[in-house]
Amino acid sequence: MTDLWLVSFPLDKTSLTSVEKLKRTLAKTNLASSFNFSIPDLKVGILDSLFSVSDDLSKLDTLTESVIKKTHQCMREVMEHSADKVQENALANGDHGMSQSAAVSPLKSYLQSLRVDLMSYMTKFQWDKAKYPTALPLPSLADIINKEVSQMEAELKSRAAAYNSVKRSLEHRLDGTLQTRSLNDIVRREDLVVSEYLTTLLVLMSRGRYLQWERTYESLSEFVVPRSSRKLYEDGEGGVFSVTLFKRAVCEFKAKAEQSKFTVREYSFDLEAKKQQEMKQHNVHKKEQYGIFVRWLKVNFSGAFVAWIHLKALRVFVESVLRYGIPVSYQALVLRTDKKRSKKLKEELASLFIHLDPTATTCKTHASCDVSELCQHEYFSYICYHINTNLLEIS
């Protein structure tokens, strides 16, 4: 399981020596790969206000990660019947096409390619000055991200609700109960008697009422054709029976049938043809809404991730100023490692940078502590933030 750590060290002579030693150690031991993470010169402002900014950024970090997770989960659910399309979506700032191995499921292939794309974005990160102007004070940059992410979250909720409403409506028509679903695949033309005076009704009932129906249906009206009832269909829910009677007795028959807990459903091929046409229109509408929603998810997943990484950069900058002081002088790196090597890497970093804070001790974590909690819940002599790629996992 690949993990990304965003770390920062001051540019004093001792730390620079430690950074170079770290890079040599990583190259020799393969504990991790390191990449420079370029953060532009930002406006520090009043030092006292940085503590408040730091707290705000921490809360915003949690919100943004949550929106990324919700967006990805929603995309997976929307595409549950179009798994082959999943691999083409949710790639942040990358090529949306990719090859697929026959041995790998579309969803798994998608997740793997998504991670590759996110790793590439992180290791080649460039600050978007047009979207997040560096001339603005830190609180203003945080406010831009906050508004952007909050709007995504609200729109995701409303768009998902609207799409699911359309989807449920169509599913209700296709896979509803015997009272609502299409009966075209059940009823044949020869099952119906239609003439100037006679008509055939369909009667729905639970399995427990079959015997009662056979004994009583002819008595529900004197105009029922004797021995005209046939069982046309049966499932776990119940059965569909036909009965032929004079048209003049339909109202009387329906009233007495309902009193006996039988449900009468009038049926004609013309009516069903009309319903089928309506269903086709609903299906076309659903496909249109599907395309619109998926495009929105693609764009906004990318946007949320871009905002998240810029937010991480802001946090590194603020913490570097608070920890290492001014003038601002630090180096940020992305370390790419995995769960197996994380403990050893942490020990190596602690040994190399203990001079930054000799009192810093890594607190013991519980065995159940996830790697994603590593940098958030332990104090280090250096600055470390974890980029949680595990949030893309589907349990």
Protein Blocks (a to p, Z undefined) as FASTA:
>chain_A
ZZdddddddfbfklmmmmmmmmmmmmmnomaccdddddddddebjmklmmmmmmmmmmmm
mmmmmmmmmmmmmmmmmmmmmmmlmmmgoiahiafbdcddfkbcfklmmmmmmmmmmmmm
mmmgccdfklmcckbcfklmmmmmmmmmmmmmmmmmmmmmmmmmmmmmmmmmmmmcfklm
ccklmpcfklpccdfkbccddddddfklmmmmmmmmmmmpckbcehkaccfbdcfkbccd
dddddfklmmmmmmmmmmnopacddddfklmmmmmmmmmmmmmmmmmmmmmmmmmmmmmm
mmmmmmmmmmmmmmmmmmmmmmnopadddddddddddfklmmmmmmmmmmmmmmmommbc
cddddfklcfklmmmmcccfbdcddddfklmpcZZ
